[in-house]
Amino acid sequence: MTHGDVGVIARSSESPAADRPLTIVAFTQVLATTGGDRWLYALQAGWLARGHRVVHVHVAGGPRPDGPRPPDGVELVRASGLGGRAWRHLPRVLVRMVRQFRRADVVLLAPVGKEVPLGYAVARLLRRPVVVYSQGLAGRSLDVFESSPWRRRATAAAIRGATEVFCVSPASARAAAELGVAPARTREVRTGLDLDAVRARAGAPGPRSADHVVACGVLSRHKGFDRLVRAIGTVRERGVPARLTIIGPPGDAHAELVDLIHDLGLDDAVELVTQETDPVPLMAGASALVHVPRYELVGLVLLEALAVGTPVISCRCDGDGPALVLDGGRYGELLPTGEADELAHALERHLRNPAELQGRLDGVEQHIRAVFSVDAAVEASLAGFRAAARHR
């Protein structure tokens, strides 16, 4: 990977020809390892493989040595070089943003984060098209992840003003329309999965831990980890050995989860892994992945678990993501609500008889390749970038 500023590229003010390689500049606050970030890195690999130039401008931090990161070939540009104090040095951030955005055919933004209004404003001032990739329910994601009212309004305005809004599912597109995005400017770019790459990340297969289940995601209330912790407590009270590891960065429910684990006497049974790390090796050795969000559009962790042969327990929720991935329960346990009592019964059934859910994995590889194709998503996104670039 190339770090720091990249060389000047001469360009015409005209929109790119249909066969000319694009320069795609992604702008994020950090290089994170959440499911949405892991999927972005997979898309970047696809864009590179098709001959396009990919630049990833991040405000602070750097790639994690032991976790998912942008693929080799992506030009990484840290806008501040100042770690957590980056936003206190806004002029330096702006200079590096302008330098990179000027060379872009299109600027790609996430739908949440303090960098979104700034990225949108700079791109528009430079007359660069903006694509927002919505991997959630746009309005609800803003309510969950944006604590500042003015930033919620500014981010919503950026999403509405984007040249194109990529959506991971029909539910995501409906949420964007509810926020005020014209349907003609939305495009489905469904989350995909490279089965071979995920299996390589898992490493050599080993024995599964019979009593160990895992969950993954930012420690936010909408992920439903509170229900899962309570269910683990109930299962253990019934005399069934059960251990839980939750992998994900701190969010609005982190302190609440720590207190809940302690109050239920589960300090020796539930572990929170909050440092940035790749969850795939851990889920590959677990008895099951449990994912009971209050809303979810796809859920990359569900696909990753299925790819490495780990049974899945999930639930129906707003956004219909688990039902989409599990094909209505064909490839895993799909609970009606995911509430703690219901989940405890499902966990107990699985821990006492893991063969039943293991047997539902037959045919899952064909399902993933057909419905969650990385190639299809790469081509759809490139079509969207070219459409956006014509608006320059």
C-alpha positions as a Markdown table, in Angstrom:
| # | Residue | x | y | z |
|---|---|---|---|---|
| 1 | Met | 0.0 | 0.0 | 0.0 |
| 2 | Thr | 1.1 | 3.5 | -0.6 |
| 3 | His | 0.9 | 5.8 | 2.4 |
| 4 | Gly | 0.8 | 9.6 | 2.5 |
| 5 | Asp | 0.1 | 11.9 | -0.4 |
| 6 | Val | 0.0 | 10.6 | -3.9 |
| 7 | Gly | 1.4 | 12.2 | -7.1 |
| 8 | Val | -0.4 | 14.7 | -9.1 |
| 9 | Ile | -2.5 | 13.3 | -12.0 |
| 10 | Ala | -3.4 | 15.5 | -14.9 |
| 11 | Arg | -7.1 | 15.4 | -15.7 |
| 12 | Ser | -9.6 | 17.0 | -18.0 |
| 13 | Ser | -12.6 | 18.8 | -16.6 |
| 14 | Glu | -14.9 | 16.6 | -18.7 |
| 15 | Ser | -16.6 | 13.5 | -17.3 |
| 16 | Pro | -14.6 | 10.2 | -17.8 |
| 17 | Ala | -15.1 | 8.1 | -20.9 |
| 18 | Ala | -17.0 | 4.9 | -20.4 |
| 19 | Asp | -13.8 | 2.8 | -20.8 |
| 20 | Arg | -11.4 | 5.0 | -18.9 |
| 21 | Pro | -10.3 | 3.9 | -15.4 |
| 22 | Leu | -11.8 | 5.9 | -12.6 |
| 23 | Thr | -10.2 | 7.5 | -9.6 |
| 24 | Ile | -12.4 | 6.6 | -6.6 |
| 25 | Val | -11.7 | 8.4 | -3.4 |
| 26 | Ala | -13.2 | 7.0 | -0.2 |
| 27 | Phe | -13.3 | 9.3 | 2.8 |
| 28 | Thr | -13.7 | 7.9 | 6.4 |
| 29 | Gln | -12.7 | 9.0 | 9.9 |
| 30 | Val | -10.6 | 5.9 | 10.6 |
| 31 | Leu | -9.7 | 2.5 | 9.0 |
| 32 | Ala | -12.1 | 0.4 | 11.1 |
| 33 | Thr | -12.9 | -3.3 | 11.1 |
| 34 | Thr | -16.7 | -3.4 | 11.5 |
| 35 | Gly | -18.7 | -5.5 | 9.0 |
| 36 | Gly | -19.4 | -2.4 | 6.9 |
| 37 | Asp | -15.7 | -1.6 | 6.7 |
| 38 | Arg | -14.7 | -5.2 | 5.9 |
| 39 | Trp | -17.2 | -5.1 | 3.0 |
| 40 | Leu | -15.9 | -1.8 | 1.8 |
| 41 | Tyr | -12.4 | -3.3 | 1.6 |
| 42 | Ala | -13.7 | -6.2 | -0.4 |
| 43 | Leu | -15.3 | -3.8 | -2.9 |
| 44 | Gln | -12.0 | -1.9 | -3.1 |
| 45 | Ala | -10.2 | -5.1 | -4.1 |
| 46 | Gly | -12.8 | -5.6 | -6.9 |
| 47 | Trp | -12.3 | -2.0 | -8.2 |
| 48 | Leu | -8.6 | -2.4 | -8.2 |
| 49 | Ala | -8.8 | -5.8 | -10.0 |
| 50 | Arg | -10.7 | -4.0 | -12.8 |
| 51 | Gly | -8.0 | -1.4 | -13.3 |
| 52 | His | -9.4 | 1.5 | -11.3 |
| 53 | Arg | -7.4 | 3.7 | -9.0 |
| 54 | Val | -8.6 | 3.7 | -5.4 |
| 55 | Val | -7.6 | 6.2 | -2.7 |
| 56 | His | -8.7 | 6.0 | 0.9 |
| 57 | Val | -8.4 | 9.2 | 2.9 |
| 58 | His | -8.9 | 8.7 | 6.6 |
| 59 | Val | -8.8 | 11.5 | 9.2 |
| 60 | Ala | -6.8 | 9.6 | 11.9 |
| 61 | Gly | -5.3 | 6.3 | 12.8 |
| 62 | Gly | -3.9 | 3.7 | 10.5 |
| 63 | Pro | -4.5 | 0.1 | 9.4 |
| 64 | Arg | -4.6 | -2.5 | 12.2 |
| 65 | Pro | -1.7 | -5.0 | 11.8 |
| 66 | Asp | -3.9 | -7.9 | 13.1 |
| 67 | Gly | -7.2 | -7.0 | 11.5 |
| 68 | Pro | -9.0 | -6.4 | 8.2 |
| 69 | Arg | -7.6 | -3.5 | 6.3 |
| 70 | Pro | -7.8 | -2.0 | 2.8 |
| 71 | Pro | -6.2 | -4.3 | 0.2 |
| 72 | Asp | -2.8 | -3.9 | -1.2 |
| 73 | Gly | -2.9 | -1.3 | -4.0 |
| 74 | Val | -5.2 | 1.1 | -2.2 |
| 75 | Glu | -3.4 | 4.4 | -1.7 |
| 76 | Leu | -3.9 | 5.3 | 2.0 |
| 77 | Val | -3.8 | 9.0 | 2.9 |
| 78 | Arg | -4.0 | 10.0 | 6.5 |
| 79 | Ala | -5.4 | 13.4 | 6.5 |
| 80 | Ser | -4.0 | 14.6 | 9.8 |
| 81 | Gly | -1.3 | 12.3 | 11.1 |
| 82 | Leu | -2.3 | 13.4 | 14.5 |
| 83 | Gly | -4.3 | 10.4 | 15.9 |
| 84 | Gly | -7.2 | 11.2 | 18.2 |
| 85 | Arg | -6.5 | 15.0 | 18.1 |
| 86 | Ala | -7.1 | 15.1 | 14.3 |
| 87 | Trp | -10.2 | 17.3 | 14.3 |
| 88 | Arg | -8.3 | 20.0 | 16.4 |
| 89 | His | -6.1 | 20.5 | 13.4 |
| 90 | Leu | -8.8 | 21.0 | 10.8 |
| 91 | Pro | -6.7 | 23.2 | 8.4 |
| 92 | Arg | -4.2 | 20.3 | 7.8 |
| 93 | Val | -7.1 | 17.9 | 7.3 |
| 94 | Leu | -8.7 | 20.3 | 4.8 |
| 95 | Val | -5.5 | 20.7 | 2.8 |
| 96 | Arg | -5.0 | 17.0 | 2.3 |
| 97 | Met | -8.7 | 16.4 | 1.6 |
| 98 | Val | -8.7 | 19.1 | -1.1 |
| 99 | Arg | -5.4 | 17.7 | -2.6 |
| 100 | Gln | -7.0 | 14.2 | -3.0 |
| 101 | Phe | -10.6 | 15.2 | -3.8 |
| 102 | Arg | -9.4 | 17.4 | -6.7 |
| 103 | Arg | -8.0 | 14.2 | -8.4 |
| 104 | Ala | -11.2 | 12.2 | -7.9 |
| 105 | Asp | -13.8 | 11.2 | -10.4 |
| 106 | Val | -16.1 | 10.4 | -7.5 |
| 107 | Val | -16.0 | 10.8 | -3.7 |
| 108 | Leu | -17.4 | 7.9 | -1.6 |
| 109 | Leu | -18.8 | 8.6 | 1.8 |
| 110 | Ala | -20.4 | 6.5 | 4.6 |
| 111 | Pro | -23.8 | 7.6 | 5.8 |
| 112 | Val | -22.8 | 8.4 | 9.4 |
| 113 | Gly | -19.8 | 9.9 | 11.1 |
| 114 | Lys | -18.6 | 13.4 | 11.9 |
| 115 | Glu | -16.6 | 13.4 | 8.6 |
| 116 | Val | -19.7 | 13.1 | 6.4 |
| 117 | Pro | -20.8 | 16.8 | 6.3 |
| 118 | Leu | -17.2 | 17.9 | 5.9 |
| 119 | Gly | -16.5 | 15.4 | 3.1 |
| 120 | Tyr | -19.7 | 16.4 | 1.3 |
| 121 | Ala | -19.0 | 20.1 | 1.6 |
| 122 | Val | -15.5 | 19.8 | 0.3 |
| 123 | Ala | -16.4 | 17.6 | -2.6 |
| 124 | Arg | -19.3 | 19.9 | -3.7 |
| 125 | Leu | -17.0 | 23.0 | -3.5 |
| 126 | Leu | -14.6 | 21.2 | -5.8 |
| 127 | Arg | -17.5 | 20.1 | -8.0 |
| 128 | Arg | -16.9 | 16.4 | -7.5 |
| 129 | Pro | -19.8 | 13.9 | -7.5 |
| 130 | Val | -20.6 | 12.4 | -4.1 |
| 131 | Val | -21.8 | 8.8 | -3.6 |
| 132 | Val | -23.1 | 7.8 | -0.2 |
| 133 | Tyr | -23.1 | 4.0 | 0.6 |
| 134 | Ser | -26.0 | 3.4 | 3.0 |
| 135 | Gln | -25.4 | 0.0 | 4.8 |
| 136 | Gly | -28.2 | 0.7 | 7.3 |
| 137 | Leu | -31.6 | 2.3 | 7.7 |
| 138 | Ala | -30.5 | 5.8 | 7.0 |
| 139 | Gly | -32.7 | 7.8 | 9.5 |
| 140 | Arg | -32.4 | 5.3 | 12.3 |
| 141 | Ser | -28.7 | 5.0 | 11.9 |
| 142 | Leu | -28.4 | 8.8 | 12.3 |
| 143 | Asp | -30.5 | 8.6 | 15.5 |
| 144 | Val | -28.3 | 5.8 | 16.9 |
| 145 | Phe | -24.8 | 7.0 | 15.9 |
| 146 | Glu | -25.1 | 10.8 | 15.8 |
| 147 | Ser | -25.5 | 12.4 | 19.2 |
| 148 | Ser | -25.3 | 16.0 | 17.9 |
| 149 | Pro | -28.6 | 17.4 | 16.5 |
| 150 | Trp | -26.9 | 19.7 | 14.1 |
| 151 | Arg | -24.7 | 16.9 | 12.7 |
| 152 | Arg | -27.7 | 14.7 | 12.3 |
| 153 | Arg | -29.3 | 17.4 | 10.2 |
| 154 | Ala | -26.1 | 18.1 | 8.2 |
| 155 | Thr | -25.5 | 14.5 | 7.5 |
| 156 | Ala | -29.1 | 13.9 | 6.4 |
| 157 | Ala | -28.8 | 16.9 | 4.1 |
| 158 | Ala | -25.6 | 15.4 | 2.7 |
| 159 | Ile | -27.4 | 12.1 | 2.0 |
| 160 | Arg | -30.3 | 13.8 | 0.3 |
| 161 | Gly | -27.8 | 15.9 | -1.8 |
| 162 | Ala | -25.6 | 13.0 | -2.9 |
| 163 | Thr | -25.3 | 12.4 | -6.6 |
| 164 | Glu | -26.1 | 8.7 | -6.0 |
| 165 | Val | -27.0 | 6.7 | -2.9 |
| 166 | Phe | -25.9 | 3.0 | -2.9 |
| 167 | Cys | -28.2 | 0.8 | -0.8 |
| 168 | Val | -27.4 | -2.7 | 0.4 |
| 169 | Ser | -31.0 | -4.0 | 0.2 |
| 170 | Pro | -34.5 | -2.9 | -0.8 |
| 171 | Ala | -35.2 | -2.0 | 2.9 |
| 172 | Ser | -32.2 | 0.3 | 2.8 |
| 173 | Ala | -33.5 | 2.0 | -0.4 |
| 174 | Arg | -36.9 | 2.5 | 1.3 |
| 175 | Ala | -35.2 | 4.1 | 4.3 |
| 176 | Ala | -33.3 | 6.4 | 2.0 |
| 177 | Ala | -36.5 | 7.4 | 0.3 |
| 178 | Glu | -38.1 | 8.2 | 3.8 |
| 179 | Leu | -35.2 | 10.5 | 4.5 |
| 180 | Gly | -35.9 | 12.4 | 1.2 |
| 181 | Val | -33.6 | 10.8 | -1.3 |
| 182 | Ala | -35.2 | 10.6 | -4.8 |
| 183 | Pro | -35.7 | 6.9 | -5.8 |
| 184 | Ala | -34.0 | 7.7 | -9.1 |
| 185 | Arg | -30.8 | 8.4 | -7.3 |
| 186 | Thr | -30.7 | 5.1 | -5.3 |
| 187 | Arg | -29.0 | 2.0 | -6.6 |
| 188 | Glu | -28.9 | -1.4 | -4.9 |
| 189 | Val | -25.3 | -2.6 | -4.3 |
| 190 | Arg | -26.0 | -5.6 | -2.1 |
| 191 | Thr | -23.4 | -6.8 | 0.4 |
| 192 | Gly | -21.5 | -9.7 | -0.9 |
| 193 | Leu | -19.0 | -12.2 | 0.3 |
| 194 | Asp | -15.8 | -13.7 | -1.1 |
| 195 | Leu | -16.0 | -17.2 | 0.3 |
| 196 | Asp | -12.4 | -18.1 | -0.5 |
| 197 | Ala | -11.0 | -15.0 | 1.1 |
| 198 | Val | -13.1 | -15.4 | 4.3 |
| 199 | Arg | -12.0 | -19.0 | 4.6 |
| 200 | Ala | -8.4 | -18.0 | 4.2 |
| 201 | Arg | -8.9 | -15.5 | 7.1 |
| 202 | Ala | -10.2 | -18.3 | 9.3 |
| 203 | Gly | -7.0 | -20.3 | 9.0 |
| 204 | Ala | -6.7 | -24.1 | 9.3 |
| 205 | Pro | -9.9 | -25.7 | 10.6 |
| 206 | Gly | -9.8 | -27.1 | 14.1 |
| 207 | Pro | -12.2 | -28.6 | 16.6 |
| 208 | Arg | -15.2 | -26.4 | 17.6 |
| 209 | Ser | -15.7 | -25.5 | 21.2 |
| 210 | Ala | -19.0 | -27.1 | 22.2 |
| 211 | Asp | -20.0 | -24.6 | 24.8 |
| 212 | His | -18.7 | -21.4 | 23.2 |
| 213 | Val | -20.8 | -19.0 | 21.2 |
| 214 | Val | -19.8 | -15.7 | 19.6 |
| 215 | Ala | -21.4 | -12.4 | 18.6 |
| 216 | Cys | -20.0 | -9.6 | 16.6 |
| 217 | Gly | -20.8 | -5.9 | 16.1 |
| 218 | Val | -20.4 | -2.4 | 17.5 |
| 219 | Leu | -21.5 | -2.4 | 21.2 |
| 220 | Ser | -24.6 | -0.5 | 20.5 |
| 221 | Arg | -28.2 | -1.1 | 21.8 |
| 222 | His | -29.5 | -1.8 | 18.3 |
| 223 | Lys | -27.3 | -4.9 | 18.1 |
| 224 | Gly | -29.3 | -6.6 | 20.9 |
| 225 | Phe | -26.4 | -7.8 | 22.9 |
| 226 | Asp | -28.3 | -7.1 | 26.2 |
| 227 | Arg | -30.8 | -9.8 | 25.2 |
| 228 | Leu | -28.0 | -12.2 | 24.4 |
| 229 | Val | -26.2 | -11.7 | 27.7 |
| 230 | Arg | -29.5 | -12.3 | 29.6 |
| 231 | Ala | -30.1 | -15.5 | 27.6 |
| 232 | Ile | -26.7 | -16.8 | 28.4 |
| 233 | Gly | -27.5 | -16.3 | 32.1 |
| 234 | Thr | -30.7 | -18.2 | 31.8 |
| 235 | Val | -29.0 | -21.1 | 29.9 |
| 236 | Arg | -26.4 | -21.4 | 32.6 |
| 237 | Glu | -29.0 | -21.3 | 35.3 |
| 238 | Arg | -30.6 | -24.4 | 33.6 |
| 239 | Gly | -27.3 | -26.2 | 34.0 |
| 240 | Val | -26.1 | -26.0 | 30.4 |
| 241 | Pro | -22.5 | -24.9 | 30.1 |
| 242 | Ala | -22.3 | -21.8 | 27.9 |
| 243 | Arg | -19.6 | -19.1 | 27.3 |
| 244 | Leu | -20.0 | -16.0 | 25.1 |
| 245 | Thr | -17.5 | -13.7 | 23.4 |
| 246 | Ile | -18.8 | -10.5 | 21.9 |
| 247 | Ile | -16.4 | -8.9 | 19.5 |
| 248 | Gly | -16.8 | -5.2 | 18.5 |
| 249 | Pro | -15.8 | -1.6 | 19.1 |
| 250 | Pro | -17.3 | 0.3 | 22.0 |
| 251 | Gly | -20.7 | 2.0 | 21.3 |
| 252 | Asp | -23.6 | 3.5 | 23.2 |
| 253 | Ala | -24.3 | 0.3 | 25.1 |
| 254 | His | -20.7 | -0.6 | 26.2 |
| 255 | Ala | -21.0 | 0.6 | 29.8 |
| 256 | Glu | -24.5 | -0.9 | 30.1 |
| 257 | Leu | -23.2 | -4.3 | 28.9 |
| 258 | Val | -20.3 | -4.2 | 31.4 |
| 259 | Asp | -22.7 | -3.5 | 34.2 |
| 260 | Leu | -25.2 | -6.1 | 33.1 |
| 261 | Ile | -22.6 | -8.8 | 32.9 |
| 262 | His | -21.4 | -8.0 | 36.4 |
| 263 | Asp | -24.9 | -7.8 | 37.8 |
| 264 | Leu | -25.8 | -11.2 | 36.4 |
| 265 | Gly | -22.7 | -12.8 | 37.8 |
| 266 | Leu | -21.4 | -13.6 | 34.3 |
| 267 | Asp | -17.9 | -12.1 | 34.5 |
| 268 | Asp | -16.4 | -15.5 | 34.0 |
| 269 | Ala | -18.7 | -16.5 | 31.2 |
| 270 | Val | -19.0 | -13.4 | 29.0 |
| 271 | Glu | -16.0 | -11.7 | 27.4 |
| 272 | Leu | -16.1 | -8.3 | 25.6 |
| 273 | Val | -13.3 | -8.0 | 23.0 |
| 274 | Thr | -13.4 | -4.3 | 22.1 |
| 275 | Gln | -10.0 | -3.9 | 20.4 |
| 276 | Glu | -10.1 | -3.9 | 16.6 |
| 277 | Thr | -9.6 | -7.5 | 15.5 |
| 278 | Asp | -10.8 | -9.9 | 12.8 |
| 279 | Pro | -13.7 | -11.9 | 14.2 |
| 280 | Val | -13.6 | -14.7 | 11.6 |
| 281 | Pro | -10.9 | -16.9 | 13.3 |
| 282 | Leu | -12.8 | -16.9 | 16.5 |
| 283 | Met | -16.2 | -17.6 | 15.0 |
| 284 | Ala | -14.7 | -20.4 | 13.0 |
| 285 | Gly | -14.0 | -22.3 | 16.2 |
| 286 | Ala | -17.2 | -21.5 | 17.9 |
| 287 | Ser | -20.3 | -23.7 | 18.4 |
| 288 | Ala | -22.5 | -20.9 | 16.9 |
| 289 | Leu | -22.7 | -17.3 | 15.9 |
| 290 | Val | -25.6 | -15.5 | 17.6 |
| 291 | His | -26.9 | -12.3 | 16.0 |
| 292 | Val | -30.2 | -10.9 | 17.4 |
| 293 | Pro | -30.2 | -7.2 | 16.3 |
| 294 | Arg | -33.2 | -4.9 | 16.7 |
| 295 | Tyr | -32.6 | -3.9 | 13.1 |
| 296 | Glu | -30.3 | -5.1 | 10.4 |
| 297 | Leu | -30.1 | -4.7 | 6.6 |
| 298 | Val | -27.9 | -7.7 | 5.7 |
| 299 | Gly | -25.4 | -8.6 | 8.5 |
| 300 | Leu | -21.9 | -9.4 | 7.1 |
| 301 | Val | -21.2 | -11.4 | 10.2 |
| 302 | Leu | -24.0 | -13.8 | 9.3 |
| 303 | Leu | -22.4 | -14.4 | 5.9 |
| 304 | Glu | -18.9 | -14.8 | 7.3 |
| 305 | Ala | -20.2 | -17.4 | 9.9 |
| 306 | Leu | -22.0 | -19.4 | 7.2 |
| 307 | Ala | -18.9 | -19.3 | 5.0 |
| 308 | Val | -16.7 | -21.0 | 7.7 |
| 309 | Gly | -19.3 | -23.5 | 8.6 |
| 310 | Thr | -20.5 | -22.0 | 11.8 |
| 311 | Pro | -24.2 | -22.5 | 12.7 |
| 312 | Val | -26.2 | -19.3 | 13.1 |
| 313 | Ile | -28.9 | -18.3 | 15.5 |
| 314 | Ser | -30.6 | -15.0 | 14.6 |
| 315 | Cys | -34.0 | -13.4 | 14.5 |
| 316 | Arg | -36.5 | -11.4 | 12.4 |
| 317 | Cys | -36.1 | -7.7 | 12.8 |
| 318 | Asp | -36.6 | -4.4 | 11.1 |
| 319 | Gly | -34.7 | -4.3 | 7.8 |
| 320 | Asp | -35.2 | -8.1 | 7.2 |
| 321 | Gly | -31.4 | -8.7 | 7.0 |
| 322 | Pro | -31.2 | -12.0 | 8.9 |
| 323 | Ala | -34.2 | -13.4 | 7.0 |
| 324 | Leu | -32.5 | -12.5 | 3.7 |
| 325 | Val | -29.2 | -14.1 | 4.6 |
| 326 | Leu | -30.7 | -17.2 | 6.1 |
| 327 | Asp | -33.4 | -17.6 | 3.4 |
| 328 | Gly | -36.2 | -17.4 | 5.8 |
| 329 | Gly | -34.6 | -19.9 | 8.2 |
| 330 | Arg | -33.4 | -22.5 | 5.7 |
| 331 | Tyr | -29.7 | -22.0 | 6.6 |
| 332 | Gly | -30.0 | -21.2 | 10.3 |
| 333 | Glu | -32.3 | -20.6 | 13.3 |
| 334 | Leu | -34.5 | -17.6 | 12.6 |
| 335 | Leu | -36.4 | -16.6 | 15.8 |
| 336 | Pro | -39.6 | -14.5 | 15.6 |
| 337 | Thr | -38.3 | -11.7 | 17.9 |
| 338 | Gly | -34.9 | -12.5 | 19.5 |
| 339 | Glu | -36.1 | -11.6 | 23.0 |
| 340 | Ala | -34.1 | -13.1 | 25.8 |
| 341 | Asp | -36.5 | -16.0 | 26.9 |
| 342 | Glu | -37.0 | -17.1 | 23.3 |
| 343 | Leu | -33.2 | -16.8 | 22.6 |
| 344 | Ala | -32.4 | -18.8 | 25.7 |
| 345 | His | -34.5 | -21.7 | 24.5 |
| 346 | Ala | -32.8 | -21.7 | 21.1 |
| 347 | Leu | -29.4 | -21.6 | 22.7 |
| 348 | Glu | -30.2 | -24.5 | 25.0 |
| 349 | Arg | -31.5 | -26.6 | 22.1 |
| 350 | His | -28.4 | -25.9 | 20.1 |
| 351 | Leu | -25.9 | -26.5 | 22.9 |
| 352 | Arg | -27.6 | -29.8 | 23.7 |
| 353 | Asn | -28.0 | -30.9 | 20.1 |
| 354 | Pro | -25.6 | -29.0 | 17.7 |
| 355 | Ala | -26.1 | -31.4 | 14.8 |
| 356 | Glu | -29.5 | -30.0 | 13.9 |
| 357 | Leu | -28.3 | -26.5 | 13.0 |
| 358 | Gln | -25.1 | -27.9 | 11.6 |
| 359 | Gly | -27.2 | -29.9 | 9.2 |
| 360 | Arg | -28.9 | -26.7 | 7.9 |
| 361 | Leu | -25.6 | -25.6 | 6.3 |
| 362 | Asp | -26.1 | -28.0 | 3.4 |
| 363 | Gly | -26.3 | -25.9 | 0.2 |
| 364 | Val | -25.3 | -22.6 | 1.9 |
| 365 | Glu | -22.2 | -22.1 | -0.4 |
| 366 | Gln | -24.4 | -22.1 | -3.5 |
| 367 | His | -26.8 | -19.7 | -1.8 |
| 368 | Ile | -24.1 | -17.2 | -0.9 |
| 369 | Arg | -22.6 | -17.3 | -4.4 |
| 370 | Ala | -25.9 | -16.8 | -6.1 |
| 371 | Val | -27.5 | -14.1 | -3.8 |
| 372 | Phe | -24.4 | -12.3 | -2.3 |
| 373 | Ser | -22.1 | -12.1 | -5.3 |
| 374 | Val | -19.1 | -9.8 | -4.9 |
| 375 | Asp | -18.7 | -9.5 | -8.6 |
| 376 | Ala | -22.3 | -8.4 | -9.0 |
| 377 | Ala | -21.8 | -5.8 | -6.3 |
| 378 | Val | -18.5 | -4.5 | -7.8 |
| 379 | Glu | -20.1 | -4.1 | -11.3 |
| 380 | Ala | -23.2 | -2.4 | -9.8 |
| 381 | Ser | -21.1 | 0.0 | -7.8 |
| 382 | Leu | -18.9 | 0.9 | -10.8 |
| 383 | Ala | -22.0 | 1.5 | -12.9 |
| 384 | Gly | -23.1 | 3.9 | -10.2 |
| 385 | Phe | -19.7 | 5.7 | -10.1 |
| 386 | Arg | -19.8 | 6.2 | -13.8 |
| 387 | Ala | -23.3 | 7.5 | -13.7 |
| 388 | Ala | -22.3 | 9.9 | -10.9 |
| 389 | Ala | -19.2 | 11.0 | -12.8 |
| 390 | Arg | -21.3 | 12.1 | -15.7 |
| 391 | His | -22.8 | 14.8 | -13.5 |
| 392 | Arg | -19.4 | 16.6 | -13.2 |
